[in-house]
Amino acid sequence: MKIKENLYNQRIISIDALRGITIFIMIFVNELASVKNVPQWMKHMPADADAMTFVDVVFPAFLFIVGMSVPFAFNARLLKGDSAKTIWTHTLKRALALIVIGVYMVNAEYGYDASKMIIEPVFWGLLAYAMPIPIWNKYPKDFPVWLKNTLHYGGMLVLVALYFLYVQEETGEIGITPKWWGILGLIGWAYLFTVVYYWIVSGRLWAMIAFLVVCVAANAINLTEGSALHQIPWFGFIAGHLTHAAVVSAGVVISLLFFDRKVAAKINWAVVGFAVLFFVTGYLLRPYFGISKIKSTPSWTMFSATICTVLFYFLYWLMEIKKQTKWSNFFMPAAANPLLIYILPGVIYYFCKAFQIHIIPGYFREGVPGIIWSLVFSTIMLFVMKLCNKYKIQLHL
């Protein structure tokens, strides 16, 4: 893959703003998930409902942002002079890390036989959530090497130990299993599929559009009962991840439109065209598969891509063209440290549960007070991230 000469070499801050806003909403809806008596439009739609809420767009928004970051990340590495081997190694390590963290998080939630484990499941969960911090923390250059290695490899050893301390509920066997991959795991697989293809086709726009079409088609076939491919296990595995790769590739496509300064004048029509195309695709497929985040239908992915495209272009217009950026400072601490802010609420939850600490009264777990608390908690987490960034606690895969 060659370095593209007319590309933006600096960050497009509207991508960071979109990431920060998405993370803030993610923390809000995750905290709100345990609150009773809130409107349905503030929760995930049931699997059998042909509908989606803003909550159902949070996960695909992450996927979309991952896709938008791919061309910039690749070009930055090429400008640094990284070899193909270095880039491939980095890609595989990042994907594997996301998958591993995702699987550990899922096993912390359920599927264990507490009576046969020599460690309390709540402490197991606390360690599973906490260990990625010392393992993947981006330590400052003046940090003692011996301490860095101790924390890094010590965290790895703890994760290995946790694997053998886990006892499965149904079979009684030792070891964790991918009951499902978890949000981070799904992002990892989608990232891997998309980036490998992106590298093979050298980031060509037309090739990424073709990949997007293939992803949507594979998703549709996989959800069609009675199709020959539907019966093949490996196809179901690949198509399932291509479902999410569709949103990642949509992000790549939109990102490529903003890459070249020479096409800046054509961006308006190109983005509008793709937003309409995403919407029409979702609209045409809806009668056959419905809209469902739980089932990961093609209409859900395409409508999500439409929303993300429109939202990003609005932010691009506001921040890159109109230069209105100060408002985004509130969200930027999360944008700079997305993995840590995703993990940290889980660490807090298991810590409080393990030591029976009650942060808030039950009054704030229901209705309007619960909604207000969820907003307050999300805001607190952004300020926590600001402190973490200041003291160089930043996870970097």
Residue pairs with C-beta under 8 A, 6 or more apart in sequence:
1 74
1 78
1 84
1 199
1 202
1 203
2 78
2 202
3 75
3 78
3 79
4 75
4 203
4 259
4 260
6 259
6 260
6 261
6 262
7 71
7 72
7 75
7 259
7 260
8 72
8 258
8 259
8 261
9 75
9 76
9 79
11 72
12 72
12 258
12 316
12 320
13 319
13 320
13 325
13 328
14 312
14 315
14 316
14 318
14 319
14 320
15 65
15 68
15 69
15 72
15 255
15 312
16 328
16 332
16 335
16 336
17 315
17 319
17 325
17 328
17 331
17 332
17 335
18 61
18 65
18 68
18 308
18 311
18 312
18 315
19 65
19 334
19 335
19 338
20 328
20 330
20 331
20 332
20 333
20 334
20 335
21 331
22 58
22 61
22 62
22 65
23 331
23 334
23 335
23 338
23 341
23 342
24 331
24 334
24 378
24 382
25 54
25 58
25 378
26 58
26 62
26 342
27 341
27 345
27 377
27 378
27 381
28 374
28 375
28 377
28 378
29 42
29 43
29 55
29 58
29 374
30 345
31 345
31 373
31 374
31 377
31 378
32 38
32 42
32 43
32 370
32 371
32 374
33 43
34 365
35 365
35 366
35 367
35 370
35 371
35 373
35 374
36 365
36 366
36 367
36 370
37 366
37 367
37 370
38 367
38 370
38 371
40 53
41 53
41 54
42 53
42 55
42 371
43 53
43 55
44 53
44 55
44 56
44 293
44 294
45 51
45 52
45 53
45 56
45 291
45 292
45 293
45 294
46 294
47 292
47 294
47 295
48 292
49 292
50 286
50 290
50 291
50 292
51 291
52 291
52 292
52 293
52 300
52 303
52 304
56 293
56 300
56 304
57 304
57 307
57 308
59 183
59 186
59 293
60 244
60 247
60 300
60 301
60 304
60 305
60 308
61 304
61 307
61 308
62 183
62 187
63 187
63 190
63 244
63 247
63 248
63 251
64 247
64 248
64 250
64 251
64 254
64 304
64 305
64 308
64 309
64 312
65 251
65 308
66 187
66 190
66 191
66 194
66 248
66 251
67 194
67 247
67 248
67 249
67 250
67 251
67 252
67 253
67 254
67 255
68 251
68 252
68 254
68 255
68 312
69 251
69 255
70 194
70 195
70 198
70 248
70 251
70 252
70 255
71 198
71 203
71 252
71 255
71 256
71 259
72 255
72 259
74 87
74 198
74 199
74 203
75 259
77 86
77 87
77 90
78 87
82 90
87 199
88 199
91 192
91 195
91 196
91 199
92 192
93 397
94 188
94 191
94 397
95 188
95 189
95 191
95 192
95 195
96 188
97 132
97 136
97 188
97 397
98 184
98 185
98 187
98 188
98 191
98 397
99 181
99 184
99 185
99 188
99 189
100 159
100 185
101 132
101 182
101 184
101 185
101 343
102 181
102 182
102 183
102 184
102 185
102 186
102 187
102 188
103 176
103 177
103 178
103 181
103 182
103 185
104 128
104 129
104 159
104 162
104 176
105 128
105 129
105 182
105 184
105 346
106 178
106 179
106 180
106 181
106 182
106 185
107 128
107 166
107 176
107 177
107 179
108 121
108 124
108 125
108 128
108 129
108 346
108 350
109 125
110 169
110 179
111 168
111 169
111 170
111 177
111 179
112 121
112 124
112 166
112 167
112 168
112 169
113 167
113 168
113 169
113 172
114 120
114 121
116 167
116 172
117 124
117 165
117 166
117 167
118 165
119 165
120 354
122 350
122 353
122 354
123 350
123 354
124 162
124 165
124 166
125 346
125 350
126 347
126 350
126 351
126 354
127 158
127 162
128 159
128 162
129 343
129 346
129 347
129 350
130 347
131 155
131 156
131 158
131 159
131 162
132 155
132 339
132 343
132 395
133 155
133 340
133 343
133 347
133 393
133 395
134 151
134 152
134 154
134 155
135 151
135 152
135 155
135 156
135 159
136 339
136 395
136 396
136 397
137 151
137 393
137 394
137 395
137 396
138 392
138 394
138 395
138 396
139 148
139 392
140 392
162 176
163 175
163 176
164 174
164 175
166 174
166 175
166 176
167 173
167 174
168 174
168 175
168 177
178 185
181 188
181 189
184 342
186 241
186 244
187 244
189 241
189 244
189 245
190 241
190 244
190 245
190 247
190 248
191 248
193 238
193 241
193 242
193 245
193 248
194 211
194 245
194 248
194 249
194 252
197 207
197 208
197 211
197 249
198 208
198 252
201 207
201 208
201 211
203 252
203 256
205 253
205 256
205 257
208 249
208 252
208 253
208 256
209 253
211 245
211 249
212 246
212 249
212 250
212 253
214 242
215 242
215 243
215 245
215 246
215 249
216 246
216 281
216 285
216 298
216 301
216 302
218 235
218 238
218 239
218 242
218 243
219 239
219 242
219 243
219 246
219 296
219 297
219 298
219 301
220 285
220 288
220 289
220 298
221 227
221 229
221 230
221 235
221 239
222 229
222 230
222 235
222 236
222 239
222 240
222 243
223 289
223 295
223 297
223 298
224 230
229 235
229 239
230 236
240 296
243 296
243 298
243 301
244 296
244 301
246 298
246 301
246 302
246 305
247 301
247 304
247 305
247 308
250 274
250 278
250 301
250 305
250 308
250 309
251 305
251 308
253 274
254 271
254 274
254 309
254 312
257 263
257 267
257 270
257 271
257 274
258 267
258 316
263 270
271 309
271 313
274 309
275 306
275 309
275 310
275 313
278 302
278 303
278 305
278 306
278 309
279 302
279 303
279 306
281 298
281 302
282 291
282 298
282 299
282 300
282 301
282 302
282 303
282 306
283 299
285 297
285 298
285 299
285 302
286 299
289 295
289 297
289 298
289 299
290 297
290 299
291 297
291 299
291 300
291 303
292 300
293 300
318 324
319 325
319 328
330 382
331 382
333 382
333 383
333 385
333 386
333 388
333 389
334 341
334 381
334 382
334 385
336 385
336 389
336 394
337 385
337 388
337 389
337 393
337 394
337 395
339 395
339 396
339 397
340 385
340 388
340 393
340 394
340 395
341 381
341 382
341 384
341 385
343 395
344 381
344 384
345 377
345 381
351 357
352 358
352 359
360 373
363 369
364 370
364 372
364 373
365 373
388 394
